[in-house]
Amino acid sequence: MGRVATLHRGATDPVARTAALVAFLLAVIVGCSGGEESAGEGGGESSAPQQETTGVSAEAAADANEAGLIMVLEYHRVGGDPSFAPEWTISTEDFRDQLQYLYDNDYYPMNFRDLVEDNIDVPAGKTPVVLTFDDSSDTQFTMVRENDEWVPDPDGAVGVMADFSERNPDWPMRATFFVLPEADAPNNLFGQPELSEKKLNYLVDNGMEIGTHTLYHENLALASPEEVQRQIVLSIEAVQEYVPGYEVRTLGVPFGEYPEDITLLHSGSYEGRSYRLSGAAEVTGGATYPPGHPEFDPFRVPRIQAEPEKEDIGYYFDYFESNPDERFVSDGDPETRTVPDDADLRETTGAADEQY
């Protein structure tokens, strides 16, 4: 893989950290393009990673590639009646198999917010993966009574993830749910309106993220600027009604249709109530570059549709098996960024070729 450059992230603000990283990556690019001096003292080529008082071991740094690609997976219906919306449905068995594949191949789950805010805290040698769920359907999270308690239906998405995490304690429950507070049943906050508070608090209490998908899947490309802001403000407030004080920071863009003024997704207000988001997810597009990469845009993060019928996810599983050097691989320290200096960051390559 060649020499490794390790950047210590001193800034805590995501924007400042990203700006610092872009400058760092550009320096790496210059170093790769044949400059006379290397990043190491004295300009000599060295196989050892460069460490700046970081917690990254030489072994972890040598294996890391924190400029590599990350999969953000997109789910809709998990289990349930397969004839209801077959193109948007994955069976419970297939979902379990996908989790097992990710686990067996050294992936590690994180929330979408942590990706766009550049808080990638993943064990050394692991590749982050983000599981996202659109539309808050009943198949994602139905609750059933068991021993006089409400628990996740074992055949729904949350129930499958809870069981998988219990059997594999080193796989935490991390996922992002882009919810629809005012959609028709069964997409109105997962159905079972009498249990909405219990469900949303379960997600938060178990380390998962709630994002907005607008009130009822509004096409933001057709909405007025005022309506865009109304949809975001009221959908956030609907979540906070059940989880007081919760900060909704991300959006799954309905239909992948953006408003003409994309800055309305960054921040805005409606009737004196304001919001500020950290990022937004596309509907499709493939694997994403990580924060700080010149082509990463936190408000246009591409995703991979995970329903087997679409074959997208199988393509990317196979692609990264054949091209492991293109995967993001963590150095284990969220305060540093380790990049192989032979990484070509000047243009898109590999799996991300057609998504920008």
N, C-alpha and C positions, 0 to 999 in steps of 0.2 A: 504494500500500500504506500510505501514511501514515508517521508518524514511527516510528523504530525504537529500542528500548531494548536496550542491551547489558550483560549481567551478567558480571562477572569471577568465575570460579569459584576462590575462594581455598582452599576445603576440598578435601582429597584423599579423605576418607572418603565413599563413595557416599551413606550415609544423611545425613550432614551436608550434603553438596552438594544432595541432593534437598530437604531441609528449607529450605535457603537459597533454592532455586529456587522452591518453592511460595510462600514469602513474597514473592519478587520478582514472580512472576506475579500474585499478588493485588494487589500495588501497581500493576501494569500495568492490571489490571481496573478498579481504582478510578480510575486516570487516564483510562480509556476511558469511564467512566460520567458524566463531566461535572463533575469536580472543578474548583475554581477555579485550582489551580496545576498546571502540567504538570511532567513529570520534569526538564525543562531548567531551568537557572537563570533566574530572572525570570519563569517561567510562560508564556513566549511559545511559540506553535506554531512548529515548525521542521521542515523536511524533512530535515535532516541527522541521521544516527544519533548516538546518545550513546555516546561512547567513554570508558572509564575505564582508561587506560593498557593497552589491549589490543592484540593483533596483528591486529585485524580492520580491513580497509580500509573506507572509506566506501562504496565500490562494492559490496563483498561484503555489508556490513551492510544496505544498501538492498534487496538482492535476497533476503536470508535470511528464513526463517520457521522457527525452531527450536521452535515450538509445534505444528507441523503433524503430520500422520499418517504412520505408517511401516508398510510391509508386511512381515510375517513370513510367509514362504511355507513350506508344509508338503508334503514329498514322501515317498513310500514306495518304490514300485518304479519303476526307470528302465530301460526296455527289457526284454529278456527275453521270455518267453512271454506275450502279451497276454491269453490266455484264463485264466491262472492266477488273477489277481485284477484283472479289468479296471477296476473302480471305484477301485482303488488304484494304477493303473499309468499312467505317461506314457511315450510312445515316446521313444527316443533323439533322433529328429528334432525332436519337439515340445520336448524339453528344451533342445536347442541353440537353437531358435527363441526360446524364452523368455529365455534368456541374452542373445541378440542384441537382443531388444526392450528389455530392461532397460538394456543398454549404450547403445543408440542413444537412449534417452530419459533419459539423465543420472541413472541410479541407480548406486549404488556399494555393493559387498557388505561386510558386517561380520558378526562372530560374535554369536550370541545372548547370550553372557556380556557382551560389550561393551555391548550394549543395556541389559540389566538393571542393570549396574553403572555406567551413565551414563558410559561411555568412548567417546563417539561421535566418532571421528576420521575425518572425511570431507572431501574437498576442497570448497572453496567452490563453491557452485552445484549441488552434487550432493545427491541424496536417498538416504539409507541404505536398504538392503534386506537382510533376513536370510533366508538359505536354510537350512532345517532339514530333516533327514532322520530319519524314525522307523523303528525296527525292525531296523536293521543287516542288510538283506537282501543276498543275493549280487549282485543287480542294481545295487546302489549301488557296490559295490567288490569286483570280482573282479580278481585279478592274473594276468597271462599272461607267458610267457617271450618275451623279445625280445633278440636279441644276447647271450644268456647272462645276462640280467638279468631280475628280476621287475619288471614295470611295470603300471600300471593298465590294465585292459581299456578300449580306446578307446570302447566302446559303453556302458559303465557311467557312473554319475553322476560319480565321481571322475575317470575318464578324460576325459569330456567337459569338465569344469571345467578340468582340467590343460591340455588342448589350447586351450580358449578363452583361458585366461590367457596361454599362450605366444604366441598370435596377437594378444592385446591386453594388453600389459604393464601398462597402467594399470588393469586389472581384476584385482586380486589374488585368490588362492585363499582365499576365506573362506566357511565354511559350518559348521554345527553338526550333529553326528551323535549322536542319542539312541540308544544301543546297548543290546542285550540279550545279556549274556554267557552266559546259560544257556538260551537259547531253543532249540527244535528247529531242525535244519538246514532251510532255508538262512539262517536269521536269527541263528545263533550267531556274532556278531561277523563278519558278512558271509560266512559259510561258510569253506571252506578253513582249518580250524582250525590246520593246520601253518604257516599264514602270518599268524596273528592278530597276533603281535608286529610283524612287518614292516608290516602294514597300519596298525595303530594309530600306530606311530611315523611312518609316512609322513604321516598326517593332521596330527599335531602338528608335525612338521618343516616342513610346507608351510603353516603358519599357520592351520590349521583347528582346530575345537574338538570335544572328545569330551564329551558329556553322558550322563546315565543315563536309561534308560527302564524302570528296575528290572531284576531278574534275568531275568524271563521274561514281561514284560507283565502284571504283577500288577494286579488291580483294587484300588486303594488304598481305595476307598469301602467295600469288603467286608472289608478286612484289619484285624486288631487293631493297636493302636498299636505293640506290639512287632514285629509283622510288617512294618509300614511301615518302621520303622527298620532292621530286618534287611535288607530288600530294598535300601534305599539304601546301607547300609554295605557289604554284600557285593558289590553291583554296582560300587561305587567301587573296592573292593579288587581286583576282577577286572581292571579297567582298569589299575590301578597295578602289577599283576603283570607286565604287558607294557610299561608305560611308568612306570618307578619315579619316584616323586616328583610325578607329574602331579596337578594339582588339578582334580577334577571339581566344578564349581560350579553346574551347571544340570540341570534335570530336564524331560523331556517326559512329561507326566502321561498314563499309559495310559488309553485310552478317554475322556480328559477327566474321569475320575471321581476327585474329591478325597477325602482322608480327612476324617472329621468334624472333627478337630483339624488345621487347616491349618498350624499352627505346627510340626508334625512335619516339614514340608517345609523349614522355615527351618533347623532344626538338630535334632540328636538323637544317640543313641548306641545301640550294641548290643554287649553283652559287653565293655564298657570301651573300645570304639573309637568315636570321635565323628566327626561330619560337620557342615559348615555350608554351606548352599547360598545362592546369590545370587538365584535366580529359577526360575520354572517356566513351561512353555508349555502353553496350552490346546490342544484339538484343532481348534477352529474359532472363529468369532467376528468375523472381519473385520480391518480395519486397526487398529493400536494407536496411542494417544497416546504421546508420548515421556516419558522419565523426568522427574519434576518436575511434570508436568501433574496437576491435582487428581484426574483419573480414572485415572491410571496405577498399576497394582499389579504389581510385578515378579514376583509369584507367580501371577498370573492374566493372562498376556500372551496375547491372542487371536491366532490365526493364520488364514491363508487357504490352503485346500486347493488345490493347484496342478494336480491332474489335470484335463485338459481336459474330461473327461466331466462333471465337477461344475459347470463354468462359473463357478466363483467367481473364478478368477484373471482371466478375460476381463472380468468385470464391473468389477473394480477397475482393470485397465489402462484401460478406457474411462472409468471414473469420474474418475481423476486426469488424463486427457487433457482432459476437459471441465471439471474443477475444479482447475486447477493451484495455486491459492492455498491449497488444503487440504493440499498435500504439505509434509512437512518438507523444508526446503532449508537446507543447511549454510552457515555463515559462514566455514568453513575453519579455525577456531581451536577445538580441543577444550577449551580453558580458558575459553571464554566461551559465553554463551547469548544469541542475538539473536532478539528477538521483536517483530514488528510491533505497534505499540500499538493498532491497530484490530482485533486478533484478539479474538474473543469467546470467552473461556475459562470463562464462567460455566455453560455447559451443553453437552452433546454436540451436535455438528452434523454434517451431511454423512454421509460413508461410515460413520462409527462410530455412527450414530444408534441402531441396533438391537442393539448388542453389549453394552451395559451395562444 
